[in-house]
């Protein structure tokens, strides 16, 4: 009986144990399933592409700037210096090549630290665990997340080789100051590629994962150096470097990347392109997919234009130091276009992007002053006028609403009497241009200006002759591009092509172009504007040894100063003014404030062009003309020029002898 009771008791105990085992196993399985049901498939690593930097390239193929959500530039393991790889392993996970994803000794030490601290702290994570956290998990510090991290780490280790894991980690880890991955960090801190780093630089970057902000050399250089010493000690203690290498690296001064303001070349241009690219590509593709964007900017010319503008603005300040009182710095803008294609080769939107992101080349609507006059003269030539035609330059008055009278004046305050259109444009006579506009009609000229590429609203009144309707500098440069390009307007463009991270073309630009002016008229305008530089208001540029044409512009009270000019290859426009619209100072004309900047730019950039002459159309003839009378010149003319005419419209009468009384009106 007792034996039977013993067996029964043992069976009960066994049944209870089996039941408990089942419950424990079931609970364990349930817990495991609960932990793993929302884990990502580890196979996703094979298709994983980290958020990458989109790079904008200059016309020369050099980096202008970058778009990114996270500054990240993936590299292969072979491109990462052994010192950096070894430093990261020695500092973050010395048994990385020995464990299977979890370092039990490290976990034990972390648990002891947690117990001493009386709270849960981060610690004991292997490189593989850190990778799992970075790739898949949120950063919350909980037991559940740590368990998920461990499970993922074990799965990663089963599927991938150690070097593959290390490569992913080195491309993913946050290293401070917006840099993700070692290549981005090398560029951010040292302006180098990762493979160019020396031992000391490798050690500094390897010390950042523990505290990217705390140890950032840009934030805490002293702590960064102290952390570098710790990393170098780890390398020495693990036998990766010798005592001598350690001492040399410890003593190496911290040589960081020089500050470069916004960190990009042509920042106004980059900002100008951003909304266009976002519309073409979408924000996500643009900012996170590692694209290469070929732009039109010539980096070397951009630097020339920025330096020339700053020099010109400083000279302006020095001329009027007592007037500025430090309250407002004069500003400026520069545009250079390819005369044939309309491509934007240079864009400067102000003197300092960090201080003001307002792009004065594309966003500032300012009066062009007399720089608008060539458009009126171009329309006149299209309508059958010639540069030999004469208009009386004398006092005029126009009754206005309310009983007032408008009595416009020439800048000089005087009058020239009867004068040719060519001479009037050379010396920028207001009265002649107003009378010419009155004959042509303001409305047709407004329509013509829009046809040339000016999209701003223009007022259809006689003050249009003085350039009182506001427009952007880019619009004005685009209109002059028509004159330089034989009457063909080409849409200004800053993007050539967009490539994906594999070098495949995603998008190519195809800017619009159209014939908006006869080739003959474009050449005749150019011929007249060459006179502006040779003997008119642009004479300060006459010593440059290239075929050049251009026009000054000055607005009332010297609020705006401009010079727009071109060669057969490029069009360059310069604007100088105060953002508030206040005066630049007495006598600060386009010739004084803007032309010196234009001249300095052209003197340097034109050395890289072919030095062509403007192409003479078949239906154009060049004749020697007296610029004041508009008659054919003889050897006694004081102001004889080579003037362009459509064949059959050139002057037929000879400039008479010097003793002829009828010459008095031309003296």
Buried (B, 14 or more C-beta within 10 A) or exposed (E): EEEEEEEEEEEEEEEEEEEEEEEEEEEEEEEEEEBEEEBBEBEEBEEEEBBBBBBBBBBEEEBBBBBBBBBBBBBEEEEBBEBBBBBBBBBBBBEBEEBEBBBEEBBEEBEEEBEEEEEEEEBBBBBBBBBBBBBBBEEEEEEEBBBBBBBBBBBBBEEBEBEBBBBBBBBBBBBBBBBBBBBBBBBBBBEBEBBEBBBBBBBBBBBBBBBBEEBBBBEBEEBBBEBBBBBBBBBBEBEBBEEEBBEBBBEBEBEBBEEEEBBBBBBBBBBBBBEEBBEBBEEEBBBBBBBBBBBBBBBBBBBBBBBBBBEBBEEBBEBBEEBBEEEEBBBBBBBBBBBBBBBBBBBBBBBBBEEBBBBBBBBBEBBBBBBBBBBBBBBBBBEEBBBBBBBEBEEBEBEEEEEEEEEBEBBEEEBBEBBBBBBBBBBBBBBBBBBBBEEBEBEEBBEBBBBBBBEEEBEEBBBBBBBBBBBBBBBBBBBBBBBBBBBBBBBBBBBBBBBBEEEEEBBEBEEEBEEBBBBBBBBBBBBBBBBBBBBBBBBBBBEBEBBBBBBBBBBEEBBBBBBBBBBBBBBBBBBBBBBEEBBBBEEBBBBBBBBBBBBBBBBBBBEEBEEEEBEEBEEBBBBBBBBBBBBBBBEEBEBBBEBBBBEEBBBEEEBBEEEEEEBEEBE
